Amino acid sequence: SLRVDLVASRTMTTIQLPLSPLHQVEIRLYENVTNMKELKDMLMKGEINFAGLDPSLILSEYQVMIAAQIATLKLVRSELVTKNVHSEIIYRLSASTNISTAFSKFGFKADGSTLLAVRVVEGGENPVSLDEIILGTEVPLGHLEGRADRDKIRKLYKVIAMEAEAGSLLDSVICRIGAADCA
């Protein structure tokens, strides 16, 4: 069975990855971010490392955790499709096998003000705090579900009505993320 160790604070979740115990995933939600364009530029230049996600396409931190676990396994096995583990998380969230499409759909928007930051940290690594990089207000991850655009998510993941009746939208999304390598 898959066991996940969660360390949740009021606003942040740190996940010890069960299939890659040397790595932890940090997930934080920010609103009223005033430096989105600068963050986008710094990420593109490789000056900072985290996956910046559009929270309107995320139903739950569990969805992100699954993508992060897959991305980290790809990192450990030297099987990344993208340049680094953070871009791989964005790619693994996507229903598309096109990297550009994944970034345009799931990556945060430079003209937006809300950001879901996801960072994989290897044991012993001590990166700069996201709070020092992201100029915004950190809010509880419980706010994710209320921000999710369920219609957009259904369309993006091509969830049909019959499937939606049989389980939750999150179940459908998780199945697609987990099965993407099987296609």
C-alpha positions as CSV (number, residue, x, y, z in Angstrom):
1,S,0.0,0.0,0.0
2,L,1.1,3.6,-0.7
3,R,1.7,5.6,2.5
4,V,2.2,9.3,2.4
5,D,3.5,11.4,5.3
6,L,1.9,14.8,5.3
7,V,3.1,17.6,7.5
8,A,0.5,20.3,7.2
9,S,0.6,23.7,8.7
10,R,-2.1,26.3,8.5
11,T,-1.1,27.2,4.9
12,M,1.6,24.8,3.6
13,T,1.8,21.1,3.1
14,T,5.0,19.2,3.0
15,I,4.8,15.7,1.6
16,Q,7.5,13.0,2.2
17,L,7.3,11.0,-1.0
18,P,6.9,7.3,-0.3
19,L,8.5,6.0,-3.5
20,S,11.4,8.5,-3.2
21,P,12.1,9.0,0.5
22,L,15.0,11.4,-0.2
23,H,12.5,14.0,-1.6
24,Q,9.9,16.2,-0.1
25,V,7.2,18.2,-1.9
26,E,6.2,21.6,-0.6
27,I,2.8,23.0,-1.8
28,R,1.7,26.6,-1.1
29,L,-1.1,28.7,-2.3
30,Y,-0.7,32.5,-2.7
31,E,-3.2,35.2,-3.6
32,N,-2.7,38.9,-4.4
33,V,0.7,38.1,-5.8
34,T,2.2,41.4,-7.2
35,N,5.3,40.0,-8.9
36,M,3.8,37.3,-11.2
37,K,5.6,38.6,-14.4
38,E,8.9,38.7,-12.6
39,L,8.4,35.2,-11.2
40,K,7.6,34.0,-14.7
41,D,10.8,35.6,-16.1
42,M,13.0,34.2,-13.3
43,L,11.5,30.7,-13.8
44,M,12.2,30.9,-17.6
45,K,15.8,32.0,-16.9
46,G,16.2,29.2,-14.4
47,E,17.0,31.6,-11.6
48,I,14.4,30.1,-9.2
49,N,13.0,26.5,-9.0
50,F,9.4,25.6,-8.4
51,A,6.4,24.7,-10.4
52,G,4.0,27.6,-10.7
53,L,0.5,26.4,-11.3
54,D,-2.8,28.0,-12.2
55,P,-5.0,27.1,-9.1
56,S,-8.2,27.2,-11.2
57,L,-7.2,23.8,-12.7
58,I,-6.4,22.1,-9.4
59,L,-9.1,20.4,-7.3
60,S,-7.0,19.2,-4.5
61,E,-3.4,19.1,-3.2
62,Y,-3.7,15.3,-3.8
63,Q,-3.9,15.9,-7.5
64,V,-0.6,17.8,-7.3
65,M,0.9,15.2,-5.0
66,I,0.3,12.4,-7.6
67,A,1.9,14.5,-10.4
68,A,4.8,15.3,-8.1
69,Q,5.4,11.7,-7.1
70,I,5.4,10.6,-10.8
71,A,7.7,13.5,-11.7
72,T,10.1,12.7,-8.9
73,L,10.2,9.0,-9.9
74,K,11.0,10.1,-13.4
75,L,13.8,12.3,-12.0
76,V,15.3,9.4,-9.9
77,R,15.1,7.1,-12.9
78,S,16.6,9.7,-15.3
79,E,13.4,9.5,-17.4
80,L,12.3,13.2,-17.3
81,V,10.5,14.3,-20.5
82,T,11.1,18.0,-19.5
83,K,14.2,19.9,-18.3
84,N,13.7,19.5,-14.6
85,V,11.4,18.0,-11.9
86,H,9.4,21.2,-11.6
87,S,8.5,21.4,-15.2
88,E,7.8,17.7,-15.2
89,I,5.1,18.3,-12.5
90,I,3.3,20.7,-14.8
91,Y,3.7,18.2,-17.7
92,R,2.3,15.3,-15.5
93,L,-0.7,17.3,-14.5
94,S,-1.7,17.8,-18.1
95,A,-4.0,15.5,-20.1
96,S,-1.9,16.4,-23.1
97,T,1.4,14.9,-24.2
98,N,2.4,18.2,-25.6
99,I,4.8,20.1,-23.2
100,S,3.8,23.5,-24.6
101,T,0.1,22.8,-24.1
102,A,0.8,21.6,-20.6
103,F,2.6,24.9,-19.7
104,S,0.0,27.1,-21.3
105,K,-2.9,25.3,-19.6
106,F,-1.4,24.5,-16.1
107,G,1.3,27.1,-15.7
108,F,0.4,30.3,-13.8
109,K,-0.5,33.4,-15.8
110,A,1.9,36.4,-15.7
111,D,-1.1,38.7,-15.6
112,G,-2.8,36.8,-12.8
113,S,-2.6,37.3,-9.1
114,T,-3.1,33.7,-7.7
115,L,-0.4,31.1,-7.7
116,L,0.0,27.5,-6.5
117,A,3.7,27.0,-5.9
118,V,5.0,23.4,-5.8
119,R,8.6,22.6,-5.0
120,V,10.5,19.3,-4.8
121,V,13.4,19.4,-2.3
122,E,16.0,16.7,-1.9
123,G,17.1,15.8,1.6
124,G,19.8,18.1,2.9
125,E,18.9,20.8,0.4
126,N,18.0,24.2,1.9
127,P,16.5,26.4,-0.8
128,V,15.4,30.0,-0.4
129,S,12.0,30.3,1.2
130,L,9.2,30.7,-1.3
131,D,7.9,33.5,1.0
132,E,11.0,35.5,0.1
133,I,10.5,35.0,-3.6
134,I,6.7,35.3,-4.0
135,L,5.3,38.7,-3.0
136,G,1.7,37.8,-2.0
137,T,-0.4,36.5,0.8
138,E,-0.2,32.8,1.6
139,V,-3.6,31.2,2.1
140,P,-4.7,27.8,3.4
141,L,-4.6,25.0,0.8
142,G,-8.2,24.3,1.8
143,H,-9.1,27.2,-0.5
144,L,-8.0,25.3,-3.6
145,E,-11.3,23.5,-4.1
146,G,-13.3,26.7,-4.0
147,R,-11.0,28.2,-6.7
148,A,-11.3,25.2,-9.1
149,D,-13.1,25.8,-12.3
150,R,-14.9,22.4,-12.5
151,D,-16.3,23.0,-16.0
152,K,-12.9,23.9,-17.4
153,I,-11.4,20.8,-15.6
154,R,-14.1,18.5,-17.0
155,K,-13.5,19.8,-20.5
156,L,-9.7,19.7,-20.2
157,Y,-9.6,16.1,-19.0
158,K,-12.5,15.1,-21.2
159,V,-14.6,13.7,-18.4
160,I,-18.0,12.5,-19.7
161,A,-21.3,12.6,-17.9
162,M,-21.5,8.9,-17.2
163,E,-18.0,8.9,-15.7
164,A,-18.9,11.9,-13.5
165,E,-21.9,10.1,-12.1
166,A,-19.8,7.0,-11.2
167,G,-17.3,8.9,-9.1
168,S,-15.9,12.3,-8.3
169,L,-14.2,14.7,-10.7
170,L,-11.1,14.3,-8.6
171,D,-11.2,10.5,-9.1
172,S,-11.4,11.0,-12.9
173,V,-8.5,13.5,-12.9
174,I,-6.3,11.3,-10.7
175,C,-7.0,8.3,-13.0
176,R,-5.9,10.3,-16.0
177,I,-2.7,11.6,-14.4
178,G,-1.8,8.1,-13.2
179,A,-2.6,6.4,-16.5
180,A,-0.8,8.9,-18.8
181,D,2.3,6.7,-19.1
182,C,0.2,3.7,-20.1
183,A,-1.2,5.3,-23.3
